[in-house]
């Protein structure tokens, strides 16, 4: 080859090589997939959700910065782009216009599926779509998912065998979480991460290793629905593979997947978790357990959650009630049933059904926009499945997770992985017409400002949670006044988070139980701070009414607060009994207890 020919060849390779900003995008997505499922910190008061939201906001900020300095690539389907963007904007607008604009910004403490989380997830989908066309960038994303799945399985195994006290402490009863949140969250992550695997013909050993790790992890979760849907997802991947590659090639790939599944099952057998799946409730519920507790452990109240969630969404079908707002209206939409008062003293923040939760967050329009976007992503890939073996795993994983999400609450790792998976299935293209320079600069500036907002929120969240963790430690050693001070400091750093003022109220009650009149008045003041800043929940309102009744018997504020509790929980007999008990309190017979 002549020198001129070599020069042309180098220029051609440079022209086809992705820009550096797209490598940053792919690397950020890979980092997110590798760390988000098991991101947890005992130095945070919210061990699971807060670290995951921190990582998500951090990644969203980096992705926006990368988008601000690169050429715009959007989903090739205009219907996908408009519906997904419209969904995120609608949920944000509906939340800000709802009765709970502060509460729905970050979301319920422990879930944190606020409108900011939905916005970050939408950004993640668009960013993944922009790099999905390049095999080298897609390989980076897959490598991150492979690492995340492997670590998740090892963490779950460490919990099962007691490899470390911290891992054991973060289990849920007799079940492992892999630090994903709950056992069902672990199972959901295993199903979703199957969607990032290489086609068997490309990387048979790596794919088999990942399937074995996912099989081990899903059995360690002891989630019946999770295990069943994991097997169904693998079976669907085999069927799709046969359609895409032909029967002979598909069955050969199925042999690899079946062998990997058997290896994962054999690894799980010594842990006895497969046996627990058969007799899980007998293992968890001793003989002679009261019927109410047996129903609680067996998941009986789920139908009550669905009914209350449907009623709540029907109460505001256009704009919904705001993201993660069910806890504040749940009691008003419950009806008489055997399960009514099983969780009477627990704030139910999810209907345990993703469709209902989304309808609560943004109404029927939000649910419709998201469904349209997913349909325009999935259906074309199903129609073009023949000859595209690379889409077998993603399509099967989308279907498997969709089924599981109708039975359990959403969590940040699942939402992020689902968004990336949809982005992998979404082809992108540059704009058909270049934007005017002024519009282009304005779009880049808006992306940069959003990036700064995301990174700032991540830093603020970290600082507030660190102070809240210190407050929790102070309360643990009986230093309640310092605990109150630290919780108030966390609330000053992140005033959108209700939990800090709620915990300051709890620590104030603890301090009053060991103090005198001054501490009692301080507890009442803390209760009113919570009551005035955020939407009320029955527990804190009852506690505040009790404090006032003890210190000022007959105070008209008591009756006003108790009437508010009755409006929040009109159907609950347990709360009616609590109201009657508060009315009979006096300073000589009462004992203080936190809400």
TAKATA-V621488 format. One record per pair of residues at least 12 apart in sequence whose C-alpha atoms are under 7 Angstrom apart, sorted by the first residue. I is the first residue (numbers start at 0). J is the second residue. D is the distance in whole Angstrom. If there is no record, write none. Layout:
# TAKATA-V621488
I_J_D + I_J_D
This chain:
# TAKATA-V621488
20_65_5 + 20_69_6 + 21_130_6 + 22_136_7 + 23_65_7 + 24_62_6 + 24_65_6 + 24_126_7 + 25_130_7 + 25_136_6 + 25_139_6 + 25_140_6 + 26_139_7 + 26_140_7 + 27_58_6 + 28_140_6 + 29_139_6 + 29_140_4 + 29_142_7 + 29_143_4 + 29_144_6 + 30_143_6 + 31_58_7 + 32_143_6 + 32_144_5 + 32_147_6 + 32_416_7 + 33_143_5 + 33_144_5 + 33_146_5 + 33_147_4 + 34_147_6 + 35_51_6 + 35_54_7 + 35_412_6 + 36_147_7 + 36_151_7 + 36_178_7 + 36_179_5 + 36_412_5 + 37_151_6 + 37_177_6 + 37_178_5 + 37_179_5 + 38_50_6 + 38_51_6 + 38_178_7 + 39_178_6 + 42_465_7 + 42_468_6 + 43_464_5 + 43_465_6 + 43_468_5 + 44_464_6 + 44_467_6 + 44_468_4 + 44_471_7 + 45_109_6 + 47_180_6 + 48_109_5 + 48_110_6 + 48_111_6 + 51_411_7 + 52_411_7 + 53_457_5 + 53_460_7 + 53_461_7 + 56_119_7 + 56_453_5 + 56_454_6 + 56_457_6 + 57_453_6 + 57_454_5 + 57_457_6 + 59_119_6 + 59_122_7 + 59_123_7 + 59_450_7 + 59_453_7 + 60_450_4 + 60_451_7 + 60_453_5 + 60_454_5 + 61_450_7 + 62_126_7 + 63_446_6 + 63_447_6 + 63_450_5 + 64_446_7 + 64_447_6 + 64_450_6 + 67_443_4 + 67_446_6 + 67_447_6 + 71_429_6 + 71_430_7 + 72_129_5 + 72_427_6 + 72_428_5 + 72_429_4 + 72_430_7 + 73_125_7 + 73_129_6 + 73_427_5 + 73_428_6 + 73_429_6 + 74_128_6 + 74_425_6 + 74_426_6 + 74_427_4 + 74_428_6 + 75_426_6 + 75_427_5 + 75_428_5 + 78_372_7 + 78_375_7 + 79_372_5 + 79_375_6 + 79_376_7 + 82_368_5 + 82_369_6 + 82_371_7 + 82_372_5 + 83_121_7 + 83_368_7 + 83_369_6 + 83_372_6 + 84_121_7 + 85_368_7 + 86_365_5 + 86_368_5 + 86_369_6 + 87_117_6 + 87_118_5 + 87_121_7 + 89_361_7 + 89_365_6 + 90_114_6 + 90_360_6 + 90_361_5 + 90_365_6 + 91_114_5 + 93_318_5 + 93_319_7 + 93_321_6 + 93_361_6 + 94_114_7 + 94_320_7 + 94_321_4 + 94_322_6 + 94_360_7 + 97_320_6 + 97_321_6 + 99_321_6 + 99_324_7 + 99_534_7 + 101_495_5 + 102_495_7 + 102_496_7 + 102_497_7 + 103_321_6 + 103_322_5 + 103_323_6 + 103_324_6 + 106_322_7 + 106_323_5 + 107_323_6 + 107_348_7 + 108_498_7 + 110_410_6 + 112_322_7 + 112_323_6 + 112_411_7 + 113_322_5 + 113_323_6 + 114_322_6 + 120_414_7 + 120_415_6 + 120_418_6 + 123_418_6 + 123_419_6 + 124_418_5 + 124_419_5 + 124_421_7 + 124_422_5 + 125_422_6 + 127_419_6 + 127_422_5 + 127_423_6 + 128_422_4 + 128_423_6 + 128_425_5 + 128_426_6 + 128_427_6 + 129_427_6 + 131_423_5 + 131_426_7 + 132_426_6 + 141_195_5 + 141_196_6 + 144_192_6 + 144_195_6 + 145_209_7 + 148_192_7 + 148_213_7 + 149_209_7 + 149_212_6 + 151_177_5 + 152_177_7 + 152_212_6 + 152_213_7 + 152_215_7 + 152_216_5 + 154_177_5 + 155_175_6 + 155_176_6 + 155_177_4 + 155_216_6 + 155_219_7 + 158_170_7 + 158_175_6 + 159_175_7 + 174_220_6 + 174_221_6 + 175_219_6 + 175_220_5 + 176_220_6 + 182_220_5 + 182_222_6 + 183_220_7 + 183_222_6 + 183_225_6 + 185_217_7 + 185_220_6 + 186_217_5 + 186_220_6 + 186_222_7 + 186_225_5 + 187_225_7 + 187_400_6 + 187_403_7 + 187_413_7 + 188_413_6 + 189_213_5 + 189_217_6 + 190_229_6 + 190_396_6 + 190_399_7 + 190_400_6 + 191_396_5 + 191_397_7 + 191_400_6 + 191_416_7 + 191_417_7 + 193_392_6 + 193_396_6 + 194_392_5 + 194_393_4 + 194_396_5 + 194_420_7 + 195_393_6 + 196_392_7 + 198_388_6 + 198_389_6 + 199_252_6 + 207_255_6 + 207_256_6 + 207_259_5 + 208_259_7 + 210_256_7 + 210_259_6 + 210_260_6 + 211_259_5 + 211_260_5 + 211_262_6 + 211_263_4 + 212_263_6 + 214_260_6 + 214_263_5 + 214_264_6 + 215_263_5 + 215_264_6 + 215_266_7 + 215_267_5 + 218_267_7 + 218_272_6 + 218_273_6 + 219_267_7 + 219_272_6 + 221_272_6 + 221_275_7 + 221_276_6 + 223_276_6 + 228_399_6 + 229_399_7 + 232_395_5 + 232_396_6 + 232_399_5 + 235_395_5 + 236_391_5 + 236_392_5 + 236_395_5 + 237_249_7 + 237_253_6 + 239_391_5 + 240_388_6 + 240_391_6 + 242_384_7 + 242_385_6 + 243_384_5 + 243_385_4 + 243_386_5 + 243_387_5 + 243_388_5 + 244_385_7 + 244_386_6 + 244_388_6 + 280_297_7 + 291_341_7 + 295_341_7 + 300_338_5 + 301_351_7 + 303_338_7 + 304_350_5 + 304_351_7 + 305_350_5 + 305_351_7 + 307_329_6 + 307_332_5 + 307_333_5 + 308_350_5 + 308_355_6 + 309_355_6 + 310_332_6 + 311_332_6 + 311_359_7 + 312_358_6 + 312_359_5 + 312_362_6 + 315_362_7 + 316_362_5 + 316_363_6 + 317_362_5 + 317_363_6 + 317_364_6 + 318_361_5 + 318_362_5 + 319_358_6 + 319_359_5 + 319_360_5 + 319_361_4 + 319_362_4 + 320_359_5 + 320_360_6 + 320_361_7 + 321_359_7 + 321_360_4 + 321_361_6 + 322_360_4 + 322_361_7 + 323_348_6 + 323_360_6 + 324_348_7 + 325_347_7 + 325_348_5 + 325_349_6 + 326_346_5 + 326_347_5 + 326_348_4 + 327_534_7 + 327_535_7 + 327_536_6 + 329_347_7 + 330_567_6 + 330_568_5 + 331_567_5 + 331_568_6 + 331_569_6 + 333_570_7 + 334_570_6 + 335_570_7 + 339_571_7 + 340_571_6 + 340_573_7 + 343_573_7 + 349_408_6 + 350_408_7 + 351_405_7 + 351_406_6 + 351_407_4 + 351_408_4 + 352_404_6 + 352_405_4 + 352_406_5 + 352_407_6 + 352_408_6 + 353_404_5 + 353_405_5 + 353_408_6 + 353_409_6 + 354_366_7 + 354_405_7 + 376_424_7 + 376_425_6 + 393_420_6 + 459_492_7 + 459_493_7 + 460_493_7 + 463_489_5 + 463_492_6 + 463_493_6 + 466_485_6 + 466_486_7 + 466_489_6 + 467_485_6 + 467_486_5 + 467_489_6 + 467_499_7 + 470_482_4 + 470_485_5 + 470_486_6 + 474_506_7 + 479_506_5 + 479_507_7 + 479_509_7 + 479_510_5 + 480_510_7 + 482_506_6 + 483_503_5 + 483_506_6 + 483_507_6 + 486_499_5 + 486_500_7 + 486_502_7 + 486_503_5 + 487_499_7 + 487_500_6 + 487_503_7 + 497_533_7 + 500_529_6 + 501_529_6 + 503_525_7 + 504_522_6 + 504_525_5 + 504_526_6 + 505_593_5 + 505_594_7 + 507_521_7 + 507_522_5 + 507_525_7 + 508_522_5 + 508_591_7 + 508_592_7 + 508_593_6 + 509_593_7 + 512_591_6 + 523_543_6 + 523_546_6 + 523_547_7 + 526_543_6 + 537_564_5 + 537_567_7 + 538_594_5 + 539_594_5 + 540_560_6 + 540_564_7 + 541_561_7 + 541_564_7 + 542_593_7 + 542_594_6 + 544_557_5 + 544_560_6 + 544_561_7 + 545_581_6 + 548_584_7 + 548_585_7 + 549_584_6 + 549_585_5 + 549_586_5 + 550_586_7 + 552_585_7 + 561_578_6
